Amino acid sequence: MPDTLCTSGSNKPPAETRYVILISGSGSNLQAFIDCVQRGALSGQIAAVVSNRADAGGLQRASAANIASEVLDHRAFPSREEFDAQLTQVIDRYQPDLVILAGFMRILTPAFVNHYQGRLMNVHPSLLPNYPGLNTHQRAIEAGDSHGGATVHFVTEQLDGGPPIIQASVAIVREDSPATLAARTLQCEHIIYPMAAQWFAEGRLQLDNQCAVLDKQTLPVNGYQYPA
Ligand code: GRF
């Protein structure tokens, strides 16, 4: 029987979409997801939060929202491969449809990325393909760029190199420091990241042959530009 609740692409009603969110730090993006689910702007449920750091502030946000959480300390593993293998097991216990990297400060192995191919997203604080890696705001300011921004993308084996889904730009003003630009950029991340997840939940967004596809149209190389 066809699933009439889905717009396309998915055979699961959006209300059942399960997210596992990976964090290492304060978890403000996690909080945006929590808030969106609570006010009905994001369908589905956050099944679990997983952190590689026991002191990540986001764990308190999960606890306050009654979301299951787990800590898996990467320092307890002899290799990146063994950590990622265990991380996969932890995540898969929660049967996620979509795994959300929300400030998860780990380089992921190809095995991990391939296991979640097409259901693994990240947010990066730059207008990708500009400034993959760290210190993005400082690099944008030092380069004299007029704009910084944030990009939500599917994750592939290339660090910060997977196909962009949605991007928001933020004007850089003369007084900006990396911290002030980061704060304004985070506010955009909190809007565009749950938006991308909602498209996925509705079955409108897929990774197809290394391209991000929304409503059956391949997205532009920089992703959907928010606001349109
Ligand atoms: C954000 O800047 C995000 O772009 C980057 O890590 C930071 C996470 O912040 N990937 P938070 O933990 O969600 O507050």
Boltz pocket constraint, residues with backbone or C-beta under 6 A from the ligand:
constraints:
  - pocket:
      binder: B
      contacts: [[A, 23], [A, 24], [A, 25], [A, 26], [A, 27], [A, 28], [A, 29], [A, 30], [A, 101], [A, 102], [A, 103], [A, 104], [A, 123], [A, 124], [A, 125], [A, 150], [A, 186], [A, 189]]
      max_distance: 6.0
